[in-house]
Amino acid sequence: MRVVTMLAKVDEEKCIGCKICQKVCPPLAIEVVNKVSRVDAEKCRGCGNCNQRCPENAVTMVKRETPIRVYVDPATVSREKIEELCEKARMNPEQIVCYCTATRAEEVAAAIIKGADTPEKISLETGVRTGCKVECIQPVLRLLEAAGIEPERPEGYQWYGRTPTIWEIPEEVKQKYSQRGFYFDEDIKLLNEVAKLKAEKEAR
Amino acid sequence: MRKPITPMKPRVSQYGVDPKYVKKRMAEYPGMTSVMLKDLFPDTPDVIYPSEKGISAVREAARKALEKVDMSMIKPGDSVNVCASHHGFTLLGGEPYAELLKVVRDVITERTGTENIRLRAGVGLRFRETEEYIKAFGLDKHYKGKAKGVAPVDEGIPIETEIGTLYGIKAIYDADWIVHVHNSDVREVHFHRQVDRAVKPFGMSYARIETRSTYHQNLGPRGANFTARAIFASDFVQSKFAFTAFLEMSPVGVVSVDADNDLYALNDRLTVSGCKYYGKIMTLFGEIDECIVGLDFPCPVPYVFAAGVIYANFAGANVDLFDLDRPLPPYTWYTEAFYGKDGRPLIDNVPPVNPAIKMVVHNYAWGGYPSAFFSEHVPTIVVGREQADLLNRDPQNLDYMKHAVIADDLDTAMKYAYKVSGTDKVIIFDGAVGGVNVSESLAKLLQEKAPQVSEKVDKELLPKWLRQRGIDPETIK
């Protein structure tokens, strides 16, 4: 769940139409038209990427008059489907996937089940990737992949692709570095324990 | 009792409140004193900075260390990216790291004849932070206008590694050669666990969001830093890597400058010195039974310093963060992820946030890092409405103030903290150099416990930490 209190505002006098803001906007809320950046206030999630990357400092973040609350309630979709998706992605439905918004895997899974088929739509509907904008792209891509969705990359630098997980590290690589302090197999055991705990947790 | 050490000054930054709002420092509060690390641990290393020689000591050490480095691969006219990270600028006011970056540029020009040298300074989660440091330390002028901050959301490039494709920031690698300039302050032991510490920026401040998310979501708490090793070991990075230069840090300052063409060799040396120099003070902090914590330093909440140790590590000081047999520190993002909706851990054996911390007085610390975990787990008083407003505007700290209360001024906050916590022990994370500012009662406890901690680290813990990292303890005797 994300309460959006801020909104990007472009100073059209300063804007040079370079499109960097458009290329880094997680929910695709910015479009450059006639060499001027335009922010869709309904889509802006107040993350500030545009403000932080604009080479001309043409974007300021202003307080919204009325905050927007974005949330996909996991209770509105089949629990079985959420658990199936999370299990495939090797996540516990309750585990936090976005540290800024405290969004849990189950909410992202619910958004996907309801039809969000790109990281951009998921950001728009849940608010993930609109805090630090850095740490939560992989769980989003893993959950989309678990749903059999291969999203098309937008035109920009929003994201490039899913990267390896610990379960995919080749055995020879693990062996090669086993004496260097990397505890791959032990961490696999830990992450599996977290992912497979849903039944016990519910019973508690 | 000693007078408190002068704390690090507030810094003008878009990530913190205007320094005019920092009206009183915690070290000025009645009953505060200081303890020097040399007095706690007589084997604390001597430092070249701070010292009577001032910044020239760093300059001389850097030039000397670079003498042994081969730069013959860099030809006149070649382009060179000197890669830096925000972290170095948070140490001792930032001047030593800025000086090292200046010397590296000067020596490359002198030795190779090339003038096409660019500074590429990576960041954590505050994307303009190094832009601020570049201006503050005159690095844009020194690099003749070729200095810029780079961020993990900037254009990326794929890097093929032995575990698959990871992604770097394009601007880091858009030169014929790269030079890695960093420091050995252990800082985020909770994340990297002092495994491949020297390599970490390749998976972090030089990396795109995909790679950083891999680190914090895909590889586990003790495998995370392998992302850095995988990228650095790639053919692509190896084809561009020229050499590395590091400030060798200890909790009391800069011990030396180290440089090498072999990053792994330097990494091994710094793994040892990191465990050795920081192990004792971190273990001693674990002996504190109860305290009020003061945050009073120009950095986000987890990164404020006391005795060279960051608050995030004090929040986990109830366990041995260097011990790799322990999977989860009390604070790391994996740990945070594993708390369920009811506020309880999803699995057993998740260590709690250091129960010795009875209350936090947030006198001065920045936003720009997701910190709600801390205010959620420890009662927190934020001094001043301006700081509360700053955190509420910050997209990374939407929930921080949901769990904190606001005091109008420091005096009110301290009065409340003493009354509610029931302890008179106070530790202040204010960047005091050479020691730590504490209350008299805590100074006494640290002095009492230090000798036994010192012995335990020397005889038991340090040998174990080194063995866990593939280093024979006998080699350092």
Interface residues (C-beta under 8 A of the other chain):
Chain A: R2 V3 T5 M6 K23 V24 G46 C47 G48 N49 Q52 R53 M61 K63 N92 E94 Q95 I96 V97 Y99 C100 T101 A102 R104 T130 G131 C132 K133 V134 E135 C136 I137 Q138 P139 R142 Y157 W159 Y160 G161 R162 T163 P164 T165 I166 E168 I169 P170 V173 Y177 Q179 R180 G181 F182 Y183 F184 E186 D187 I188 L190 L191 E193 V194 L197 K201
Chain B: L125 F127 R128 A151 P152 V153 D154 E155 G156 P158 E162 I163 G164 T165 L166 Y167 R193 Q194 V195 D196 R208 I209 E210 T211 R212 S213 T214 H216 Q217 N218 L219 G220 P221 R222 G223 N225 F226 R229 L324 P327 L328 W333 E336 A337 F338 Y339 G340 K341 L346 I347 Y369 P370 A372 F373 N392 R393 P395 Q396 N397 L398 D399 Q468 R469 G470
